[in-house]
Amino acid sequence: MSDLGDWFRSIPLITRYWFASSIAVPLIGKLGLINPAYLFLWPDAFINRFQIWRPLTATFYFPVGPGTGFLYLVNLYFLYQYSSRLETGAFDGRPADYMFMLLFNWICIVITGLVMDMQLLMIPLIMSVLYVWAQLNREMIVSFWFGTRFKACYLPWVILGFNYIIGGSIINELIGNLVGHLYFFLMFKYPMDLGGRNFLTTPQFLYRWLPNRRGGVSGFGVPPASVRRAAEDQQGGGRHNWGQGFRLGKDP
């Protein structure tokens, strides 16, 4: 039992609470301690009856049963693996920035869920995090079932197909991938590679709640290539190692 406790405490802080909530809330619903009907995201109940907890409970709840248990466990594993890798990799020492990424993705998914009448948000949020990890580690070779190996940038789409086979739907995975792409584009691609303005900035209150431990997110704030070349020319042609802009996670 102490080994299990040690393992749980070794999980990065934000991932630990997310992982624990994604076990506790489905368990509460399964045991009937709370009627599962109160845990889904229903637009009418949320908007007209002011049941404001529904976007949060719908993020953690999953109806575990004989037909859904395997899909739930697989996505719980993805949550643990890729959230941990992001939190201790590209966002190492920057819990506020990681929390902001989760909040941004979550808000986008909640809005999409209300518009499209998506009642469960667990899988879209997990897939959005997995997508961001895959883009930050896009050239890494990853292994999947039966020894298949491919670049990490293809992983979200492989999992989309995998979840379709075992779950019968791709809408949740597709929404998660699109939201993850939106975050990655606005935070990394557009301001850094294309020279655009930075639309996403972590609010200061998150830094007060989750102070930085050290450094910054690798690659954040790095100017685009055209701006760097001009600065290098003015400074005598110093070289910047742009290819190492992101701190990458490691595949075990």
N, C-alpha and C positions, 0 to 999 in steps of 0.2 A: 504493500500500500504506500509505503514511503517513496518507492521508486516512481509510482504514478504521480504522487504529489510533487516530487522533484521535477519530473518531466513537465507537469502543468506549469510550475513556476518558471521553468526555463523558456516558455513561450513568450515572445515579445509582448509588452504590456497591452497595446491596443488590440493586437490579434488575439491575445488571451481572453479579453472581455468579449470580443465578438464571437470567438469560438465557444466560450462558455454559454453565452446567451443563445446561440444557435443550437445548443443541446438542451438548455433548461426550458426554453419556451415551447418547443415541440413536446418535451416530456410533460410539461404542465397540461398541455392540450390533450395528450394521449391518456393521461391519468384522469382526465375529466375535472381537474381542479378549477379550470376555467373553461367555459363553453367555447370550443374552437370557433364558433361563429363570430365571436368578438375579436378574433385575432386576424381575420382577413382584412384586406383593403377593399372596402366597398364605398364607391364614391358618394352614394346617397347618405350613408351613415356618417361618413367623414365630413361632408360639406353641409348637409342639411340638419343632421342631428348632433353635430359638433363632437363626434367621437374621435378626438384628435390623437389618440394613441395608436390608431390603426396603421398609419404608415410605418411606425416603429415596430409594432408586433408583426406586421406582414413581412418585415425584413428578416426577422429571426424565426418565424414560424414555418414549419413544413409538415404537412399531414403524413406522418409516418405510418405505413401499413404494409401488408403483404405485397402490394403492387408497386409501392413507392419507396420501400426501405432501402433498396440497393442504390437507387438514384440519390437519395438523401445522403447516404454514407459516402458515396463517390464525391459529391459536391462538398461535403464537410471536409473530406481529405484535401480537395482543391483549396478550400478556404485556408486550412492550416498551412499547407505547403507554400502557396504563392503569396499570401498575406505576410507570413513570416519572412519570406525571402525579400519582399519589398521593404518591409519595416526594418530589417537588419542589413539591407543592401543599399539601394539607391537612397533610401530615406534614413539611413543609420544616423542616430543622434539628433534627428529632426522629427520628433513625434507630432509636433503641431502641423508641419507640412503634410505628413502622412494622414493625420486626422482631417485636414482640409480636403485632401484628395477624396477620402471616403465620403465626406459630407457633400462635396460637389457631385460626385457620382450618384450618391443616394438621392439628392434633391432632383436631379435629372430623371432618375428612375421612378421616383414617386410621381412626378408630373406626367411622365409617360404612362405609368400605371393607371392614373386617374383618367387620362384621355382614352386609353385603350382597354380599360376595365380589366387590368391585370390584378388579380387578387393576392398573389404571392410574389415577394420581391427578393427572396433569398438568392436564387440562382442568378438573376441579372446582376446583383451587386458583386457576387463572387466572380462572375465572368468579367466584369469591368476591371476588377483588380488583376485578374489573370492576364487580361489583354494588355494592361499597362506594363506588367512585368515582362511579357513576351516582347513588347516593342523596345523596352530598355535593354533587353538581352537577345535581340533578334538574330544575331549570328551564332548564338550558342547552340550546340547540338544537344537535343533532348531525346530521351527514350520514352516510348509509350508501350502499350501492351504488345505482347508477342515479339518484343525486341525491335520494333520499328523505331527508326531514328530519323530525325529531320530537324531543320532549324526552328528555333523557338518562335519565330514570327508566324509560323504556320500552326502553332499549338492551339490558339483559340478556335480556329476553324476545324481542326481535327476533333477537338472536344465537342464542338457544336454538333458534328456528325455523330460522335459517340453517344452523346446525350439523346440525340434523336432516335438512335437505335434502341436505347434502353428506356427512354422516357416517352417517345412518341411525339415530341414537339421541339421546334427550334426557336420559337418566338422569344422565350426568356433568354436563351443564349445569344440570339441575334441582338436583342436590345442591350444586353450587357456589353457585347463587343462594340456596338455603335457608341455607347456612352463612354466606354474606355477610350475609344479612338478620339472622341471629342475632347476629353481631358488631355490626352497625350498631345493632340494637335495644338490646343490652346496654350498648354504649359511649356511644351518642348519644341515642337516642330515649327509653329508659326513664328514665335519670337526669336528662336535661335538659328534656325536654318533659313528662314525666309525674310528675316529682318523686320517683322511686324511688331506691333506693340504687344505688351504683356497684359492680357485681359484678366488673368487669374493671379491673385495675390493673397497669401494667407493672412487672415485678420489678426490684428494684434492681440485680441483677447485670447486666441488660441495659444499664442506664445506665452501669455501670462499663466494660463492653465497648464500648458505642457512646454516648459522651457527647454531650449536647445541644450543638449549635452556637450556637443562639440561640432565644429565645422559647419558645413552646409550640404544641401543635397547636391551631389556631383552633377555638374552641368547646368545648374540653375543660374540664370543671369549671364551666361556666356554669350557674347555678341555674335552675330552672323559672320560668315566668312568674309564678305566684302568689307565690313567694318573693321574686322581684325586685320585684314591685309593693309588697309589704310593706316591703321595705328602702328603696324609693324614697320611700314615704310618710314614713318616719322621717327621711329625709334631705332632706325638702323637695321631693319630687317630681322628682328628677333623672331624666333619660331615658337608657335604655340601648338601644343599637342592636342588638337581638336578631337582626334579619334579616341581619346581617353576621357571624353567629357562626362560620361555617366559611370558611376560606380556600379558594377554589375554583380548580380548574385551568382552563386555557384550551384551547379547541378550536382546533387550528391552521387 
